[in-house]
Amino acid sequence: MNGFSTGEEDSRGPTDQICCLIDAGERCVKSAGNASYSKRIQKTVTQRKLNLLLDNAARHIYICDFHKMIIQCARTKRRRKESEEDSNETDTDIPEVDLYHLQVNTLRRYKRHYKVPTRPGLNKAQLADNLMKHFKTIPVKETDVVTFFIYTVKTNGNKLDQKNGLNNSDTT
């Protein structure tokens, strides 16, 4: 579903196969895993301008776990706006939240709670992309969040405890 084979059918070839990719002009020498370098993955690599090429001399299309991880991370990273590239600002001060690791039901609950409009029939990756766009638009005042978090930790209170009828004296 995500472009990588699952390996359930044990499509991995002989264990002596190495990754079929050329990384920065040199052939990767890591052991190939069960992830294949499909057309969809090639498109992602091209769009994200990763310096990876398929070695035409390779007799297979299996890639190593290292390159699989690089490609998956490139999918989830936010593209910078043109203004950020022109100025010397970086994305390091904005923590990246990876909604792709959440379950589909959790994503649907988020969608329902915030009333995020999406078209019906989206798969998990598409839903996560749409929700990530919404998530990034939510304004957050860091000082307020940190202050409230510290208060909540110190008082041992949270909304779940209050909903269940517990108060601070009942938690001990």
Secondary structure, DSSP 8 states (H G I E B T S, - for coil): --SS---TT-----TT-B--EEETTEE--SB--SEE--HHHHHHHHHTT-SEEE-TT-SS-EE-HHHHHHHHHHHHS----HHHHHTT--STTS----GGGS-HHHHHHHHHHHT----TT--HHHHHHHHHHHHHHS---HHHHHHHHHHHHHHT--HHHHHTT--GGGG-
